[in-house]
Amino acid sequence: MHDRTSTAVIDLPGLTTTLVEISRQLHAQVAEVATAPPPRPEHSGAVVYLEGLPEINRAIRGAVDSAREEILTAQPDGPRTKSVLTAALETVRAQLDAGVANRTLYQHSARFDEATKEYVRQVTEYGAEVRTLPEFFERLIIVDGEVAFIPGRDDRTRALKITEPSMVRFLADVFGRSWDRAEACPFVPARSVEAAPEVIPSLHESIKKLLIAGYSDRAIARRLGISERSLQTHVGRIKAQYGAQNRLQLGYLLGRASQRAAF
């Protein structure tokens, strides 16, 4: 969707569509409805602007607590803290006990976090489904196919609560397509060193595509949910794979390999 009226997806150079692009596009469409960004939460038809983390969290909690059928969640930025996961565990268990299905997307980097692996093991035993993707996506929550929450700013201090049926269906379709491409969990085998062969190849492919696209190390690390130090380790392995002596040579070799693959 290169313009603000089309429903086609953006195709970043060498990258599959990500939820962050979808959320930005939807926010741009919603902005056309209003004459100016609201100074406080306002209603514009079936879209509500939520300002500040307390109000965002209250709105999400209200929707989730009222769920009847299914909650879809995309959680980017790599592993979450053990305290956050512990608090989430009982909430998810209560939802599942009430017959509410629960599907969650993480990034591949979550597979190497012990607290996340334990959390996933427990929620999947309760009946939840968890999968991971190598690329970056933006946070997304969809409840019962009726209400969706997406960020309204990069720092996530503003959110959009969307109840317009066609927009919610569109976001649910994006989630579904991402879900179909994602790798299933639980995280088996348990040890990270053994799990690495499952996710490292796709992680390296994502790094190579982002390097070719010209993203900074900081941006790449954030998109993949890993630290910059970890990124440097992966880049070092990719350099060795291509026989590159430095980042400049690596960029050239990656670009040439990409051009050959296109023909």
Secondary structure as the mmCIF struct_conf table of DSSP 4:
data_model
#
loop_
_struct_conf.conf_type_id
_struct_conf.id
_struct_conf.beg_label_comp_id
_struct_conf.beg_label_asym_id
_struct_conf.beg_label_seq_id
_struct_conf.end_label_comp_id
_struct_conf.end_label_asym_id
_struct_conf.end_label_seq_id
BEND BEND1 ASP A 3 THR A 5
HELX_LH_PP_P HELX_LH_PP_P1 ALA A 8 ILE A 10
TURN_TY1_P TURN_TY1_P1 PRO A 13 GLY A 14
HELX_RH_AL_P HELX_RH_AL_P1 LEU A 19 VAL A 33
BEND BEND2 ALA A 34 ALA A 36
BEND BEND3 PRO A 39 ARG A 40
STRN STRN1 HIS A 43 SER A 44
TURN_TY1_P TURN_TY1_P2 GLY A 45 ALA A 46
STRN STRN2 VAL A 47 GLU A 51
BEND BEND4 GLY A 52 GLY A 52
HELX_RH_AL_P HELX_RH_AL_P2 LEU A 53 ASP A 65
TURN_TY1_P TURN_TY1_P3 SER A 66 SER A 66
BEND BEND5 ARG A 68 GLU A 69
STRN STRN3 GLU A 70 ALA A 74
BEND BEND6 ASP A 77 GLY A 78
HELX_LH_PP_P HELX_LH_PP_P2 PRO A 79 THR A 81
HELX_RH_AL_P HELX_RH_AL_P3 LYS A 82 ASP A 97
TURN_TY1_P TURN_TY1_P4 ALA A 98 GLY A 99
STRN STRN4 ALA A 101 GLN A 107
HELX_RH_3T_P HELX_RH_3T_P1 HIS A 108 PHE A 112
HELX_RH_AL_P HELX_RH_AL_P4 GLU A 114 TYR A 126
TURN_TY1_P TURN_TY1_P5 GLY A 127 GLY A 127
STRN STRN5 GLU A 129 LEU A 133
BEND BEND7 PRO A 134 GLU A 135
STRN STRN6 LEU A 140 VAL A 143
TURN_TY1_P TURN_TY1_P6 ASP A 144 GLU A 146
STRN STRN7 VAL A 147 PRO A 151
BEND BEND8 GLY A 152 ARG A 153
TURN_TY1_P TURN_TY1_P7 ASP A 154 ASP A 155
BEND BEND9 ARG A 156 THR A 157
STRN STRN8 ARG A 158 ILE A 162
HELX_RH_AL_P HELX_RH_AL_P5 PRO A 165 ARG A 181
BEND BEND10 ALA A 182 ALA A 182
STRN STRN9 GLU A 183 ALA A 184
BEND BEND11 PRO A 186 PRO A 186
BEND BEND12 PRO A 189 ARG A 191
HELX_RH_AL_P HELX_RH_AL_P6 SER A 192 ILE A 212
TURN_TY1_P TURN_TY1_P8 ALA A 213 GLY A 214
HELX_RH_AL_P HELX_RH_AL_P7 ASP A 217 LEU A 224
TURN_TY1_P TURN_TY1_P9 GLY A 225 GLY A 225
HELX_RH_AL_P HELX_RH_AL_P8 GLU A 228 TYR A 242
TURN_TY1_P TURN_TY1_P10 GLY A 243 GLY A 243
BEND BEND13 GLN A 245 ASN A 246
HELX_RH_AL_P HELX_RH_AL_P9 ARG A 247 ALA A 262
#
